[in-house]
Amino acid sequence: MPGTREVRRVLWALSLAHEKGRRENFRDSDERIFAYLVNERYLERAPQERVRRSALLWLAEHTPLVKQSFFQRKRVWTIHLEWFSKPTRECIEAMTAFHPQLLELAEPD
């Protein structure tokens, strides 16, 4: 399990990228995603490979915003940046699947 510090750093960097105008999803290797975040100065430096993957895997297991897949035997990460500002029904349903108590909170009295 990654340190919560690295997960927070990734979320802050993705949020900053979104705030600065990036709306299209990421769909790439962890190395290229983190290179983008560093090149655009959303992160000071990229963590080591194992830490990068652990942070993204933790997010994939606990949120609908990050998904892991494989393409030609290579690990590919999809990060749904468009959901940061306009969550779709798919996003809301996935969130309630991760956290059933959200459904109760969303229902009117």
C-alpha positions as CSV (number, residue, x, y, z in Angstrom):
1,M,0.0,0.0,0.0
2,P,1.4,3.4,-0.9
3,G,1.9,6.1,1.6
4,T,-1.0,8.5,1.8
5,R,1.4,11.3,1.0
6,E,2.0,10.0,-2.6
7,V,-1.8,9.4,-3.2
8,R,-2.5,13.0,-2.0
9,R,0.3,14.4,-4.3
10,V,-1.1,12.6,-7.3
11,L,-4.7,13.9,-6.6
12,W,-3.4,17.4,-6.0
13,A,-1.4,17.3,-9.3
14,L,-4.4,16.0,-11.2
15,S,-6.7,18.6,-9.7
16,L,-4.2,21.3,-10.6
17,A,-4.0,20.0,-14.2
18,H,-7.8,20.1,-14.4
19,E,-7.9,23.6,-12.8
20,K,-5.4,24.8,-15.4
21,G,-7.5,23.6,-18.3
22,R,-6.8,20.0,-18.9
23,R,-10.2,18.3,-19.5
24,E,-9.3,15.3,-21.6
25,N,-8.6,12.0,-19.9
26,F,-5.2,10.4,-19.5
27,R,-4.8,7.0,-21.1
28,D,-1.2,6.0,-20.9
29,S,1.5,4.4,-18.9
30,D,2.2,5.6,-15.4
31,E,5.7,6.8,-16.6
32,R,4.2,9.1,-19.3
33,I,1.4,10.4,-17.1
34,F,3.9,11.4,-14.4
35,A,6.2,12.8,-17.0
36,Y,3.4,15.1,-18.2
37,L,2.6,16.2,-14.6
38,V,6.3,17.0,-14.0
39,N,6.8,18.7,-17.4
40,E,3.7,20.9,-16.8
41,R,5.0,21.7,-13.3
42,Y,2.0,20.1,-11.5
43,L,4.5,17.9,-9.6
44,E,8.0,18.7,-8.6
45,R,9.4,15.3,-9.4
46,A,8.1,11.9,-10.4
47,P,8.3,9.2,-7.8
48,Q,10.0,5.8,-8.4
49,E,8.1,3.3,-10.6
50,R,6.9,1.1,-7.8
51,V,5.5,4.2,-5.8
52,R,3.8,5.5,-9.0
53,R,2.1,2.3,-9.7
54,S,1.1,1.8,-6.0
55,A,-0.5,5.2,-5.8
56,L,-2.4,4.7,-9.0
57,L,-3.5,1.2,-8.0
58,W,-4.7,2.5,-4.7
59,L,-6.8,5.1,-6.5
60,A,-8.1,2.5,-8.9
61,E,-9.2,0.3,-6.0
62,H,-10.8,3.1,-4.0
63,T,-12.3,5.5,-6.6
64,P,-13.9,5.4,-10.0
65,L,-11.6,8.1,-11.3
66,V,-8.7,5.8,-12.1
67,K,-8.8,2.5,-14.0
68,Q,-6.1,0.0,-14.9
69,S,-6.1,-2.0,-18.1
70,F,-3.6,-3.8,-20.3
71,F,-2.9,-3.1,-24.0
72,Q,-0.4,-5.4,-25.8
73,R,0.7,-6.7,-22.4
74,K,1.5,-3.2,-21.1
75,R,-0.2,-1.6,-18.2
76,V,-2.3,1.4,-19.1
77,W,-4.0,3.8,-16.7
78,T,-7.1,5.8,-17.5
79,I,-7.7,8.9,-15.4
80,H,-11.1,10.4,-15.9
81,L,-10.3,14.1,-15.7
82,E,-13.6,15.2,-17.2
83,W,-15.3,13.7,-14.1
84,F,-13.6,16.2,-11.9
85,S,-16.0,19.0,-13.1
86,K,-18.9,17.1,-14.7
87,P,-19.4,13.7,-13.1
88,T,-21.5,11.5,-15.4
89,R,-24.1,9.0,-14.3
90,E,-21.5,6.3,-14.8
91,C,-19.2,8.1,-12.4
92,I,-21.9,8.6,-9.7
93,E,-23.0,5.0,-10.0
94,A,-19.3,3.9,-9.7
95,M,-18.9,6.1,-6.6
96,T,-22.0,4.6,-5.0
97,A,-20.6,1.1,-5.7
98,F,-17.4,2.1,-4.0
99,H,-19.2,3.8,-1.1
100,P,-22.8,2.6,-0.7
101,Q,-23.5,5.2,2.0
102,L,-23.3,7.9,-0.7
103,L,-26.5,6.6,-2.2
104,E,-28.3,7.1,1.1
105,L,-26.9,10.6,1.4
106,A,-28.1,11.5,-2.1
107,E,-31.7,10.4,-1.6
108,P,-34.2,13.2,-0.7
109,D,-35.7,13.1,2.8
